[in-house]
Amino acid sequence: MKKVFSVSGLPIPRFVSLEHEETNLRVGPGLQYPIRLIYKKQGLPVEVILEYGHWRKIRDYEGDEGWIYKTLLSGKRTALVMGENLVDAYTRNFVKTPGKARVSMRVEPLSLVDIKSCNGSVCYIGVSNLLGWIERKSLWGVYESENFD
């Protein structure tokens, strides 16, 4: 990743999520710019790719880019499950304990999940009241080498 200037001092690029149920994506960094599209999903993960004052240029999972005011974004980590088929999540970190991991749930493509932590090739996720470990490569909203608790 190349280093990009950050007004906030936070890393760029970085993943965040949408704070509200409805969020406008604008073509430029200001209210005078037209709305490009309206997101209607609270918690949707987006990638901050640039900062300008209080505005953040973001990219979504489909590759759409535009500007969102910073208070409409949250630091809460979420992800979308990617692929064309159901994805298994496991009761235990199946990389560390392969024989003891059982399937805890099957998650549909484009399901929104909360990310609790990521380590190595897996992330610990939550969906409703269910928890499980899932392969990082199945998620859009975390970087390949990003580890956190």
DOTORLO-451105 format. One record per residue (C-alpha): chain; x, y, z; residue number from 1; residue in three letters. Coordinates in steps of 0.05 Angstrom, whole numbers, always signed. Example, Ala and Ser with C-alpha at 12.3 -4.5 7.8 and 13.67 -1.06 7.14 Angstrom:
DOTORLO-451105
<r><c>A</c><u>+246</u><v>-90</v><w>+156</w><k>1</k><r>ala</r></r>
<r><c>A</c><u>+273</u><v>-21</v><w>+143</w><k>2</k><r>ser</r></r>
This chain:
DOTORLO-451105
<r><c>A</c><u>+0</u><v>+0</v><w>+0</w><k>1</k><r>met</r></r>
<r><c>A</c><u>+27</u><v>+68</v><w>-17</w><k>2</k><r>lys</r></r>
<r><c>A</c><u>+25</u><v>+122</v><w>+37</w><k>3</k><r>lys</r></r>
<r><c>A</c><u>-26</u><v>+176</v><w>+23</w><k>4</k><r>val</r></r>
<r><c>A</c><u>-32</u><v>+242</v><w>+62</w><k>5</k><r>phe</r></r>
<r><c>A</c><u>-85</u><v>+238</v><w>+116</w><k>6</k><r>ser</r></r>
<r><c>A</c><u>-118</u><v>+300</v><w>+146</w><k>7</k><r>val</r></r>
<r><c>A</c><u>-144</u><v>+258</v><w>+205</w><k>8</k><r>ser</r></r>
<r><c>A</c><u>-77</u><v>+224</v><w>+217</w><k>9</k><r>gly</r></r>
<r><c>A</c><u>-111</u><v>+156</v><w>+206</w><k>10</k><r>leu</r></r>
<r><c>A</c><u>-84</u><v>+107</v><w>+155</w><k>11</k><r>pro</r></r>
<r><c>A</c><u>-106</u><v>+112</v><w>+82</w><k>12</k><r>ile</r></r>
<r><c>A</c><u>-133</u><v>+68</v><w>+55</w><k>13</k><r>pro</r></r>
<r><c>A</c><u>-174</u><v>+41</v><w>+112</w><k>14</k><r>arg</r></r>
<r><c>A</c><u>-241</u><v>+7</v><w>+121</w><k>15</k><r>phe</r></r>
<r><c>A</c><u>-299</u><v>+40</v><w>+159</w><k>16</k><r>val</r></r>
<r><c>A</c><u>-374</u><v>+30</v><w>+157</w><k>17</k><r>ser</r></r>
<r><c>A</c><u>-435</u><v>+74</v><w>+145</w><k>18</k><r>leu</r></r>
<r><c>A</c><u>-463</u><v>+104</v><w>+209</w><k>19</k><r>glu</r></r>
<r><c>A</c><u>-535</u><v>+115</v><w>+186</w><k>20</k><r>his</r></r>
<r><c>A</c><u>-591</u><v>+78</v><w>+151</w><k>21</k><r>glu</r></r>
<r><c>A</c><u>-588</u><v>+127</v><w>+92</w><k>22</k><r>glu</r></r>
<r><c>A</c><u>-524</u><v>+160</v><w>+68</w><k>23</k><r>thr</r></r>
<r><c>A</c><u>-512</u><v>+205</v><w>+7</w><k>24</k><r>asn</r></r>
<r><c>A</c><u>-451</u><v>+193</v><w>-36</w><k>25</k><r>leu</r></r>
<r><c>A</c><u>-431</u><v>+258</v><w>-72</w><k>26</k><r>arg</r></r>
<r><c>A</c><u>-389</u><v>+269</v><w>-134</w><k>27</k><r>val</r></r>
<r><c>A</c><u>-345</u><v>+320</v><w>-97</w><k>28</k><r>gly</r></r>
<r><c>A</c><u>-325</u><v>+339</v><w>-26</w><k>29</k><r>pro</r></r>
<r><c>A</c><u>-381</u><v>+388</v><w>-8</w><k>30</k><r>gly</r></r>
<r><c>A</c><u>-457</u><v>+397</v><w>-3</w><k>31</k><r>leu</r></r>
<r><c>A</c><u>-455</u><v>+437</v><w>-68</w><k>32</k><r>gln</r></r>
<r><c>A</c><u>-437</u><v>+374</v><w>-107</w><k>33</k><r>tyr</r></r>
<r><c>A</c><u>-493</u><v>+330</v><w>-133</w><k>34</k><r>pro</r></r>
<r><c>A</c><u>-512</u><v>+264</v><w>-100</w><k>35</k><r>ile</r></r>
<r><c>A</c><u>-485</u><v>+206</v><w>-141</w><k>36</k><r>arg</r></r>
<r><c>A</c><u>-522</u><v>+152</v><w>-104</w><k>37</k><r>leu</r></r>
<r><c>A</c><u>-556</u><v>+139</v><w>-37</w><k>38</k><r>ile</r></r>
<r><c>A</c><u>-536</u><v>+80</v><w>+7</w><k>39</k><r>tyr</r></r>
<r><c>A</c><u>-594</u><v>+51</v><w>+46</w><k>40</k><r>lys</r></r>
<r><c>A</c><u>-557</u><v>+2</v><w>+92</w><k>41</k><r>lys</r></r>
<r><c>A</c><u>-529</u><v>+21</v><w>+160</w><k>42</k><r>gln</r></r>
<r><c>A</c><u>-463</u><v>-14</v><w>+175</w><k>43</k><r>gly</r></r>
<r><c>A</c><u>-444</u><v>-24</v><w>+102</w><k>44</k><r>leu</r></r>
<r><c>A</c><u>-367</u><v>-28</v><w>+97</w><k>45</k><r>pro</r></r>
<r><c>A</c><u>-332</u><v>+24</v><w>+53</w><k>46</k><r>val</r></r>
<r><c>A</c><u>-259</u><v>+39</v><w>+41</w><k>47</k><r>glu</r></r>
<r><c>A</c><u>-232</u><v>+109</v><w>+54</w><k>48</k><r>val</r></r>
<r><c>A</c><u>-184</u><v>+124</v><w>-2</w><k>49</k><r>ile</r></r>
<r><c>A</c><u>-174</u><v>+200</v><w>+6</w><k>50</k><r>leu</r></r>
<r><c>A</c><u>-188</u><v>+256</v><w>+55</w><k>51</k><r>glu</r></r>
<r><c>A</c><u>-204</u><v>+329</v><w>+41</w><k>52</k><r>tyr</r></r>
<r><c>A</c><u>-221</u><v>+371</v><w>+102</w><k>53</k><r>gly</r></r>
<r><c>A</c><u>-281</u><v>+338</v><w>+135</w><k>54</k><r>his</r></r>
<r><c>A</c><u>-297</u><v>+297</v><w>+73</w><k>55</k><r>trp</r></r>
<r><c>A</c><u>-276</u><v>+226</v><w>+58</w><k>56</k><r>arg</r></r>
<r><c>A</c><u>-271</u><v>+196</v><w>-11</w><k>57</k><r>lys</r></r>
<r><c>A</c><u>-295</u><v>+125</v><w>-7</w><k>58</k><r>ile</r></r>
<r><c>A</c><u>-299</u><v>+63</v><w>-50</w><k>59</k><r>arg</r></r>
<r><c>A</c><u>-353</u><v>+10</v><w>-41</w><k>60</k><r>asp</r></r>
<r><c>A</c><u>-351</u><v>-65</v><w>-55</w><k>61</k><r>tyr</r></r>
<r><c>A</c><u>-377</u><v>-53</v><w>-126</w><k>62</k><r>glu</r></r>
<r><c>A</c><u>-322</u><v>-3</v><w>-141</w><k>63</k><r>gly</r></r>
<r><c>A</c><u>-366</u><v>+60</v><w>-138</w><k>64</k><r>asp</r></r>
<r><c>A</c><u>-328</u><v>+120</v><w>-111</w><k>65</k><r>glu</r></r>
<r><c>A</c><u>-350</u><v>+187</v><w>-83</w><k>66</k><r>gly</r></r>
<r><c>A</c><u>-349</u><v>+233</v><w>-23</w><k>67</k><r>trp</r></r>
<r><c>A</c><u>-383</u><v>+226</v><w>+45</w><k>68</k><r>ile</r></r>
<r><c>A</c><u>-380</u><v>+274</v><w>+104</w><k>69</k><r>tyr</r></r>
<r><c>A</c><u>-337</u><v>+244</v><w>+160</w><k>70</k><r>lys</r></r>
<r><c>A</c><u>-392</u><v>+243</v><w>+213</w><k>71</k><r>thr</r></r>
<r><c>A</c><u>-433</u><v>+196</v><w>+169</w><k>72</k><r>leu</r></r>
<r><c>A</c><u>-379</u><v>+143</v><w>+177</w><k>73</k><r>leu</r></r>
<r><c>A</c><u>-364</u><v>+97</v><w>+235</w><k>74</k><r>ser</r></r>
<r><c>A</c><u>-301</u><v>+63</v><w>+258</w><k>75</k><r>gly</r></r>
<r><c>A</c><u>-342</u><v>-1</v><w>+271</w><k>76</k><r>lys</r></r>
<r><c>A</c><u>-313</u><v>-58</v><w>+229</w><k>77</k><r>arg</r></r>
<r><c>A</c><u>-360</u><v>-96</v><w>+185</w><k>78</k><r>thr</r></r>
<r><c>A</c><u>-353</u><v>-137</v><w>+122</w><k>79</k><r>ala</r></r>
<r><c>A</c><u>-393</u><v>-167</v><w>+66</w><k>80</k><r>leu</r></r>
<r><c>A</c><u>-388</u><v>-241</v><w>+52</w><k>81</k><r>val</r></r>
<r><c>A</c><u>-366</u><v>-249</v><w>-20</w><k>82</k><r>met</r></r>
<r><c>A</c><u>-374</u><v>-306</v><w>-70</w><k>83</k><r>gly</r></r>
<r><c>A</c><u>-431</u><v>-341</v><w>-104</w><k>84</k><r>glu</r></r>
<r><c>A</c><u>-444</u><v>-396</v><w>-53</w><k>85</k><r>asn</r></r>
<r><c>A</c><u>-459</u><v>-403</v><w>+22</w><k>86</k><r>leu</r></r>
<r><c>A</c><u>-396</u><v>-394</v><w>+64</w><k>87</k><r>val</r></r>
<r><c>A</c><u>-383</u><v>-436</v><w>+126</w><k>88</k><r>asp</r></r>
<r><c>A</c><u>-365</u><v>-403</v><w>+192</w><k>89</k><r>ala</r></r>
<r><c>A</c><u>-335</u><v>-448</v><w>+246</w><k>90</k><r>tyr</r></r>
<r><c>A</c><u>-341</u><v>-453</v><w>+322</w><k>91</k><r>thr</r></r>
<r><c>A</c><u>-265</u><v>-448</v><w>+331</w><k>92</k><r>arg</r></r>
<r><c>A</c><u>-207</u><v>-419</v><w>+295</w><k>93</k><r>asn</r></r>
<r><c>A</c><u>-200</u><v>-477</v><w>+246</w><k>94</k><r>phe</r></r>
<r><c>A</c><u>-129</u><v>-457</v><w>+228</w><k>95</k><r>val</r></r>
<r><c>A</c><u>-105</u><v>-468</v><w>+300</w><k>96</k><r>lys</r></r>
<r><c>A</c><u>-152</u><v>-525</v><w>+317</w><k>97</k><r>thr</r></r>
<r><c>A</c><u>-172</u><v>-559</v><w>+252</w><k>98</k><r>pro</r></r>
<r><c>A</c><u>-200</u><v>-623</v><w>+283</w><k>99</k><r>gly</r></r>
<r><c>A</c><u>-243</u><v>-587</v><w>+335</w><k>100</k><r>lys</r></r>
<r><c>A</c><u>-276</u><v>-536</v><w>+291</w><k>101</k><r>ala</r></r>
<r><c>A</c><u>-349</u><v>-549</v><w>+273</w><k>102</k><r>arg</r></r>
<r><c>A</c><u>-393</u><v>-509</v><w>+226</w><k>103</k><r>val</r></r>
<r><c>A</c><u>-430</u><v>-457</v><w>+269</w><k>104</k><r>ser</r></r>
<r><c>A</c><u>-469</u><v>-425</v><w>+212</w><k>105</k><r>met</r></r>
<r><c>A</c><u>-473</u><v>-417</v><w>+137</w><k>106</k><r>arg</r></r>
<r><c>A</c><u>-471</u><v>-346</v><w>+112</w><k>107</k><r>val</r></r>
<r><c>A</c><u>-503</u><v>-323</v><w>+46</w><k>108</k><r>glu</r></r>
<r><c>A</c><u>-464</u><v>-281</v><w>-4</w><k>109</k><r>pro</r></r>
<r><c>A</c><u>-470</u><v>-206</v><w>+8</w><k>110</k><r>leu</r></r>
<r><c>A</c><u>-490</u><v>-217</v><w>+81</w><k>111</k><r>ser</r></r>
<r><c>A</c><u>-467</u><v>-161</v><w>+126</w><k>112</k><r>leu</r></r>
<r><c>A</c><u>-425</u><v>-186</v><w>+185</w><k>113</k><r>val</r></r>
<r><c>A</c><u>-392</u><v>-153</v><w>+245</w><k>114</k><r>asp</r></r>
<r><c>A</c><u>-318</u><v>-166</v><w>+249</w><k>115</k><r>ile</r></r>
<r><c>A</c><u>-294</u><v>-180</v><w>+320</w><k>116</k><r>lys</r></r>
<r><c>A</c><u>-221</u><v>-196</v><w>+303</w><k>117</k><r>ser</r></r>
<r><c>A</c><u>-176</u><v>-220</v><w>+247</w><k>118</k><r>cys</r></r>
<r><c>A</c><u>-112</u><v>-261</v><w>+253</w><k>119</k><r>asn</r></r>
<r><c>A</c><u>-75</u><v>-296</v><w>+198</w><k>120</k><r>gly</r></r>
<r><c>A</c><u>-122</u><v>-324</v><w>+146</w><k>121</k><r>ser</r></r>
<r><c>A</c><u>-185</u><v>-321</v><w>+188</w><k>122</k><r>val</r></r>
<r><c>A</c><u>-232</u><v>-271</v><w>+220</w><k>123</k><r>cys</r></r>
<r><c>A</c><u>-280</u><v>-279</v><w>+279</w><k>124</k><r>tyr</r></r>
<r><c>A</c><u>-348</u><v>-252</v><w>+257</w><k>125</k><r>ile</r></r>
<r><c>A</c><u>-417</u><v>-241</v><w>+285</w><k>126</k><r>gly</r></r>
<r><c>A</c><u>-484</u><v>-245</v><w>+250</w><k>127</k><r>val</r></r>
<r><c>A</c><u>-545</u><v>-230</v><w>+294</w><k>128</k><r>ser</r></r>
<r><c>A</c><u>-528</u><v>-270</v><w>+357</w><k>129</k><r>asn</r></r>
<r><c>A</c><u>-485</u><v>-322</v><w>+322</w><k>130</k><r>leu</r></r>
<r><c>A</c><u>-409</u><v>-322</v><w>+323</w><k>131</k><r>leu</r></r>
<r><c>A</c><u>-358</u><v>-359</v><w>+282</w><k>132</k><r>gly</r></r>
<r><c>A</c><u>-292</u><v>-361</v><w>+246</w><k>133</k><r>trp</r></r>
<r><c>A</c><u>-291</u><v>-349</v><w>+171</w><k>134</k><r>ile</r></r>
<r><c>A</c><u>-236</u><v>-347</v><w>+119</w><k>135</k><r>glu</r></r>
<r><c>A</c><u>-211</u><v>-276</v><w>+108</w><k>136</k><r>arg</r></r>
<r><c>A</c><u>-212</u><v>-285</v><w>+33</w><k>137</k><r>lys</r></r>
<r><c>A</c><u>-288</u><v>-292</v><w>+36</w><k>138</k><r>ser</r></r>
<r><c>A</c><u>-296</u><v>-221</v><w>+64</w><k>139</k><r>leu</r></r>
<r><c>A</c><u>-296</u><v>-152</v><w>+34</w><k>140</k><r>trp</r></r>
<r><c>A</c><u>-279</u><v>-103</v><w>+88</w><k>141</k><r>gly</r></r>
<r><c>A</c><u>-211</u><v>-126</v><w>+114</w><k>142</k><r>val</r></r>
<r><c>A</c><u>-143</u><v>-124</v><w>+83</w><k>143</k><r>tyr</r></r>
<r><c>A</c><u>-103</u><v>-188</v><w>+69</w><k>144</k><r>glu</r></r>
<r><c>A</c><u>-48</u><v>-172</v><w>+120</w><k>145</k><r>ser</r></r>
<r><c>A</c><u>-90</u><v>-134</v><w>+171</w><k>146</k><r>glu</r></r>
<r><c>A</c><u>-93</u><v>-165</v><w>+241</w><k>147</k><r>asn</r></r>
<r><c>A</c><u>-132</u><v>-137</v><w>+299</w><k>148</k><r>phe</r></r>
<r><c>A</c><u>-172</u><v>-155</v><w>+361</w><k>149</k><r>asp</r></r>
